[in-house]
Amino acid sequence: MPNSAKKPVVIVTRRLPDLVETRMRELFDARLNVDDKPMSAADLVAAVKAADVLVPTVTDRIDAQLIAQAGPNLRLIANFGNGVDNIDLDAARTKGLIVTNTPNVLTEDTADMTMALILAVPRRLAEGAQLLRDPRSNWTGWSPTWMLGQRIWGKRLGIIGMGRIGQAVARRARAFGLQVHYHNRRRVAEAIEQDLEATYWDSLDQMLARMDIISVNCPHTPATYHLLSARRLKLLKPSAFIVNTARGEVIDENELARLIDQGAIAGAGLDVFEHEPAVNPKLLASNRVVALPHMGSATIEGRIDMGEKVIINIKTFMDGHAPPDRVHPGMF
């Protein structure tokens, strides 16, 4: 887009940190969502008709039908998020729209949360904390057999998706004495494998059957939808745990709930869900599931870093240059 003295209309679909919103108001004609309520389908249509730049979040469905209704001024969709599974990239390309995201700023925060769940589920941390708040628990003090969990030191961790976050999880896991295994669509460099002391599995099925803990760290794409299908979930050992901080659609959630309920899987730590914000009631009812409301990247530092990425992408594009975080369909 050519340079112009007129500030571009930038429509933001959700509330962002004050620092980010203030900077957007300084640089752009920013239309903010001060109520922080998710935009309706009609609101999104109005937004794409009026905006030069749309700043959606990962919960906004920017599908082909919406993109087809975009006004002539819309040229950039600057996603506030690392994943872009909420955007129809092919439809955007056909319409001539540039799409950007916010990579490389959430790696450590998400890996921290993944490791927290790897610790919390086998050691029953959430269950123990809840018991102390429940007057019916009648806790009388320490006992040799009270709230026994599973040791994680020495166990085998299978990471699905060995990108930036998967590697950050592996580094943390090594510090806790876990043996690192992984499955990825491409084997990582030998130097990375050696540094992480990681064992590669070409066959996901074979890895799943041998692991004590599975960590899902791959993006949601058509190829990874229900990657952990009903068939694959049944390959897990009854003593195995699953942790998912990636995308809920990667796991067949109904089957996961059923297998946990039957004792065929030991438990799960879930920060994401297949039909967010709806969660399978069986998962919420199970004391062997630690369920969090999509908090993996929820640090103030991370959100500000994401906002700065969005601003840089918009400003660079408006200045007539290629935005640094442009997304292409083939990347995912």
N, C-alpha and C positions, 0 to 999 in steps of 0.2 A: 504494500500500500504506500503511495507516495506521501512525502512529508506534507503536513498541513498545520496551519496555526491553530485550527480548531481542535479542541480536545476530543478524542474518540469517545464514543459512548460505550462504556464498559458495564455490563450488567452482571452482578454477582448473585448467585442463587442462594447462598447461605451466609450467616454471620461469620466473619473472620476476626482474628485478633485485632484489637483497636489500633495497634501500631501499623498493621498491614492496611486496614481500611483508611486510616488517615493518610498514608502515603499514596494510596490509590486516588483519594480525593484531590490530592495536590497535583498529581500527574495527569489524571484522566477525568472525564465527565462520568464519574462512577455512580451507578445506581445500586444502592446497598439494600440488603434484606435485613432491616433493623429488628424485625420480629423473630427472625431465625426460624420461621416455619417453612417446611418443604414446599416448593412451588408446585401448584397443581399443573395438570397437563395444559390447561388454558393459559396459565401464567407463563409457562415455558414457551408456548407458541408466541405469545405477545413479546416475550424477551428476544427470541431469535428474529422476529420481524423488526424490532427497534434497534438492536445492538450492532455496533461495529465489532465488538468483542464480547463473547459470552464466557463467563467464568463459572462453570458448573463444578459440582463435587461428585464423589464416586457414587452417591445415591441418586443422582439425577439421571434418568434414562434419556440419553440423547440418541434416539433411534432414527431409522431412515425416514419414518413418517414425519417426525419433527423437523429433521434437517431439510426435507423437501419444502417445508413452509418458511424457510429462512428468507429474510428480506435481502435486498440487493447490497446492503452495506455490510452484512456479516461476512467477515473474512477469516476470523480467528476464533477457535475454541481453545481457551487456555485452561485446561483441567486442573483443578486444585486436588491433586492426588497423583500417586505414582502409577496405579493401575488405570487402564483406559477401557476396561471391559464394559463400562457404562456408555461408551460412545461407539456408534457404528462407523468405523474408520473407512470402510469402503464407500459408504454413502457420503461421508464428508469429502473424500477425495473426488468422487464424481461431481459433487457440488462445487468443487474448487476451494474448499475450506482447509486451512492449516489447523492441525491439532497439536497441542503441546501438553506436556505433563510435568511433574515435579520429582524427578528421580534423584537418588543418591543422598537424600536428606533424612530419610526415615529408617535407614538400615539399622543403626545401633538401637534406636528406640524399639523397633519391632523385634529385634533379636533379644533385647532385654526381656520383653514381655513373653516371648517364646520360652526363654530359659526359666522365667518365673513359673509358667504353667508346667514345664517339665519337672520342676521341683514340687509344685503345689499338688498335682494330681496323685502321684505315687505316695507322697507323704501325708495326704489327706488334710492339707492346711486349711482349706475353706471349711471343710466339715468340722474340724476341731474348733475353729474360731466361732462357728455358729453354735456349737454345743455350749460354749461358755455363756452365750447370750440367751440360751433357752432355759428357763427356770425348771423345766421338766427333766433336764439331763441329770440332776442330782449328782453332779461331779463332787467327789469327796477327796480328790487329790491324786497324786501320782500313783500309778500301778504298773507292774511289769508287763501286763498284757493289755493296757488301755491304749486305744487308738493306734494300733500297730499298722504301719504302712510298709512300703517297699523301698529298699535301698536303691539308689540310682548309680552309685559308684560301681564301676566295673560292668555296667549294663551296655547293651548295644543300642545305639541311636541310629535310626534310618532316616535320613533327610531326603525329602522329595523336593527337588529344585535346588541346585547348588549355585545359585546366583549370588548377588551381594549379600542378601539376607541369610541365605542358607550357609554361606561361608562364615558370616558373623556368628550364627548359631553354633557352628562347628567349633569355632575358637572358644566360645564359652563352655561348650560341652566338654572339650578336652580338659579345661581347668577343673571340672567337676568329676574327672575320672571316667567319663563315658567313652566307649569305643565308637568312633564315627564311621558310618557307612552312608552311601548316598546313591541316588538314582537321578539322572538328569538326561535331558534329550541329547546333550552332547557332553562327552567326558571333559572334565576341566584339565587344565595344564598339569603336567607331571609335578612341576614345582609346587603348585597349590596343594595337590594331593599329599605330597611329602610334608609340607608345612603343617597341614591339618591332620596328618596321619590317617587319611581317609581312604576307605575301601570302596571302589566303584562297582556297582551292579548294573550290567546292561539290562537284565531282566528285573522289572519291578516286582513281578510275582515272587521270584525267588528271594528277593530282599525282604519283602513283607513277611514271609513265612518264618524268617529267622531273627527278626528284631524284637527287642523288649519295649522300645518306644519309637513311635513314628512321628516325625515333625513335618507338617505340610507347609512348604515355603515356595510353591510355584504359583505363577499367575493364573487367573481364570481365562481360558481361551476355549474355543470350540473343541480343541484337542484334549483339554484337561477337564472338561465337564464330566462329573462323576468318574474321574480317574480312579478314585477309590470307590468302585462300584460294589454292589451287593456280593458279586463273586469274589472280588479282591478282598473285601473286608473279612470274608470267611476264611481267608488264608492266614489271618493273624492268629498268634497264639492266644489262648484264653487269658494269659497273664500280661498281655501287651496293652500299652496305653497309646492313645492318639492325641496329638496336640496340633491344632490348626489356627494359625494367625494369618493365613493368606486370604482365601476366599471360600465362603461356605459351599459354593457350587461344585467345588472339587470333590466333595464327599457326598455319597448318597445318605442324606441325613436321616431319613426314615429307617433305613436299614441299620445305620449306626445305633440309633436309639433302641431298636429292637434287639440287637446283639448285646448291647450293654445291659439291657433289662433282663436278658436271659443268662447273663454271666459269661457269654462267649467272648467278650472283650472286657478287660479289667476296668477301663475308665477312659475318660477323655477330658482334655482341657481345650475349650473352644472360645475363641474371641470373635469368630465370624460364623454366620449361619446361612443356610441355603436360601431362605426366604425372608431375609431381614426386612423389617424389624421383628417379624414373627419368628418364634422359636418353637421347635417341637416340644410339647408339654412333657413328654417322657424324659427328655433331657433335663429339663428344669426340675423335675421331681426326683431325679436320681442323685443320691449322695455320692455317687462315683463320677459325677461330672462337675467340673468347675466351668461355669459359663460366665463370660464377661461381655459387656455391651460394646464390642468393637473398639477397644481401648488401645490396641497395639501401638499406634503412633501418637497417642494422645499425651504429648508433652507440649508445654507452651513454647519451648525452644524449637521443637519440630514443626509446629504449626506456623511459627513466624518464618522459619526457613522455607517452608512451602510457599508462603505468601510472597516472599522475596523472589523466589523462582518464577512465580506467576507474573510478578511485576516486570522482571527482567525480560521474560519472553514477550510480553505485550510491548514494552518500550522498544525492544530491539526490532520487533516486527513493524511497529509504527514508524520507526526511523528508516525503514526500507531494507532491512537486513534479515537474513535467515535466523529465526529464533533458535537459541542453543539447544532447546529440548524438544525439537520437532519430532513427532511420532509418525512412523510409517507402519502400515499394516503388517509388513513382513517382520517387524521387530518382535511381534507377539505371535 
